[in-house]
Amino acid sequence: MKENYSYKDKKFVEREGRLLFLSFLRSIINGKGYDFKEPAVADERRMDIVITYNQKRYVTELKIWRGNEYHKKGLQQLSDYLDIYSLKKGYLLIYDFNENKHYKEENIKFKDKEIYTIWV
């Protein structure tokens, strides 16, 4: 990822991130599952991506890094979506455009959920 990054790519919205991520997933899912972008759920809320694969459901939220407060709101949002599907594990993909960013991954315990988070 690092060797392909360019500062010309800074103008970026979550919608573009979703397109990139779904392009990556398409060959993995390949007939064994489905992806749904922005499916409407309870209270007319919209999740970023829901993937069904091998009869399991994966809820994935995509965010642009905008600091710790925005990050906490994203964790809460994902936790709420997981509650709708009665899931305890979710996925958070964060696009970080800070000059001193670190590519990292971690499992975050948030309330009663496990959220696998990766920064790119």
C-alpha positions as CSV (number, residue, x, y, z in Angstrom):
1,M,0.0,0.0,0.0
2,K,2.7,2.5,1.0
3,E,4.6,2.2,-2.3
4,N,1.4,3.0,-4.3
5,Y,0.3,6.0,-2.3
6,S,0.5,9.5,-3.8
7,Y,-0.3,12.9,-2.3
8,K,-2.3,13.6,-5.4
9,D,-4.8,11.1,-4.0
10,K,-5.7,13.2,-1.0
11,K,-9.2,14.3,-2.3
12,F,-11.1,11.2,-1.3
13,V,-14.5,10.5,0.1
14,E,-15.8,7.3,1.8
15,R,-17.8,6.5,-1.4
16,E,-14.6,6.1,-3.3
17,G,-13.2,3.9,-0.5
18,R,-16.2,1.7,-0.7
19,L,-15.7,1.2,-4.5
20,L,-12.0,0.3,-4.0
21,F,-12.8,-2.1,-1.2
22,L,-15.7,-3.8,-3.1
23,S,-13.4,-4.2,-6.1
24,F,-10.9,-6.0,-3.9
25,L,-13.6,-8.2,-2.4
26,R,-15.3,-9.1,-5.7
27,S,-12.7,-11.8,-6.6
28,I,-12.8,-13.3,-3.0
29,I,-16.6,-13.5,-2.8
30,N,-16.8,-14.8,-6.4
31,G,-20.0,-16.8,-6.4
32,K,-19.8,-17.9,-2.8
33,G,-21.5,-14.9,-1.3
34,Y,-22.9,-11.4,-1.9
35,D,-22.1,-7.9,-1.0
36,F,-24.6,-5.2,-0.3
37,K,-23.7,-1.5,-0.3
38,E,-25.6,0.8,1.9
39,P,-28.4,-1.5,2.8
40,A,-31.2,0.2,4.7
41,V,-31.9,-1.2,8.1
42,A,-33.9,-0.3,11.2
43,D,-34.9,3.3,11.5
44,E,-33.9,3.9,7.9
45,R,-30.2,3.9,8.7
46,R,-27.7,2.8,6.1
47,M,-24.7,0.6,6.7
48,D,-21.7,0.9,4.4
49,I,-21.2,-2.8,3.4
50,V,-22.8,-6.1,4.4
51,I,-21.2,-9.2,3.1
52,T,-22.6,-12.7,3.1
53,Y,-20.1,-15.4,2.6
54,N,-20.3,-19.1,3.3
55,Q,-23.6,-18.5,5.1
56,K,-22.1,-15.9,7.5
57,R,-22.8,-12.2,7.6
58,Y,-20.0,-9.6,7.9
59,V,-20.9,-5.9,8.6
60,T,-18.2,-3.5,7.5
61,E,-18.1,0.2,8.2
62,L,-15.7,2.5,6.3
63,K,-14.4,5.8,7.6
64,I,-11.9,8.5,6.9
65,W,-9.7,9.2,9.9
66,R,-10.9,12.5,11.4
67,G,-9.6,12.1,14.9
68,N,-10.5,10.2,18.1
69,E,-14.0,11.7,18.7
70,Y,-15.1,10.8,15.1
71,H,-13.5,7.4,15.6
72,K,-15.5,6.8,18.8
73,K,-18.7,7.7,16.9
74,G,-17.8,5.3,14.2
75,L,-17.3,2.5,16.7
76,Q,-20.7,3.3,18.3
77,Q,-22.3,3.4,14.8
78,L,-20.9,0.0,13.9
79,S,-21.9,-1.5,17.3
80,D,-25.5,-0.3,16.7
81,Y,-25.5,-2.0,13.3
82,L,-24.2,-5.2,14.8
83,D,-27.0,-5.1,17.3
84,I,-29.5,-5.0,14.4
85,Y,-28.1,-8.3,13.1
86,S,-27.4,-9.8,16.6
87,L,-23.7,-10.0,15.8
88,K,-20.8,-9.6,18.2
89,K,-18.0,-9.1,15.6
90,G,-17.7,-6.3,13.0
91,Y,-15.1,-4.7,10.8
92,L,-13.9,-1.1,10.5
93,L,-11.8,0.1,7.6
94,I,-10.2,3.5,8.2
95,Y,-8.6,5.5,5.4
96,D,-6.0,7.7,7.0
97,F,-4.5,10.6,4.9
98,N,-2.3,12.1,7.6
99,E,1.3,12.6,6.5
100,N,2.6,10.7,9.6
101,K,0.1,7.9,9.4
102,H,0.8,4.3,10.5
103,Y,-0.6,1.3,8.7
104,K,-1.9,-0.8,11.5
105,E,-4.6,-3.3,12.5
106,E,-6.1,-4.1,15.9
107,N,-9.0,-5.8,17.5
108,I,-10.9,-3.3,19.6
109,K,-13.2,-4.3,22.4
110,F,-16.1,-1.9,22.3
111,K,-18.9,-2.6,24.7
112,D,-19.8,-6.2,24.2
113,K,-18.4,-6.3,20.6
114,E,-15.1,-7.2,19.0
115,I,-14.3,-4.8,16.1
116,Y,-11.4,-5.7,13.8
117,T,-10.0,-2.4,12.7
118,I,-7.4,-1.6,10.0
119,W,-5.9,1.7,9.0
120,V,-4.7,2.2,5.5
